[in-house]
Amino acid sequence: GNSVTQMEGPVTLSEEAFLTINCTYTATGYPSLFWYVQYPGEGLQLLLKATKADDKGSNKGFEATYRKETTSFHLEKGSVQVSDSAVYFCAQVKIQGAQKLVFGQGTRLTINP
Amino acid sequence: DVKVTQSSRYLVKRTGEKVFLECVQDMDHENMFWYRQDPGLGLRLIYFSYDVKMKEKGDIPEGYSVSREKKERFSLILESASTNQTSMYLCASKATSQYNEQFFGPGTRLTVL
């Protein structure tokens, strides 16, 4: 079935460090893939998405590339800021399943000044 | 600006009470969802609705019911609240296409004493 596996957290980095949060998925076909971010006390916001293989989603300095060969969608940012501290969720849409999303377990990121 | 609103940010109820959580979206989306979020478990789908008066069970429907009488409104009902239903509840809505993302509300933190 469909599943999403994310890098275990929590992750703590210093400001301006390079960030990678790993995400792999299992699916039938080629589902759209998403990264959501949840800032403290808030709901989830879409960070970026990719709808087909080799697509690169990008937003706010974050990037992720849809790699069908490795069934991965790793999130990267070249230089993180304190304001990037949040919980990050990788997700895929179920093609068969009326629009439902399958989420990873979330990765808590803390950036220290 | 697209919006999903939830009736309460924080709610405290007693065991056995009937609890209503309301969600409203202003984007004319067909699909609406209720999730609960718990530490270490990520987001789990409780119920979703793909049209007015239509509903489908998610992964953890036990102890919950839902109502969708109007397209913009999706209610989650706890018939008899229990302490194990203490959680963060998130509502989301989505247009019908696998490429479209879900939009989330700010969440309701429910405590059942």
Interface residues (C-beta under 8 A of the other chain):
Chain A: P31 S32 F34 Y36 E42 G43 L44 Q45 L46 K49 T51 F89 V93 I95 A98 Q99 K100 L101 F103 G104 Q105 G106
Chain B: V4 N31 F33 G40 L41 G42 L43 L45 F48 Y50 E56 G58 L90 A92 K94 T96 Q98 Y99 E101 Q102 F103 F104 G105 P106 G107
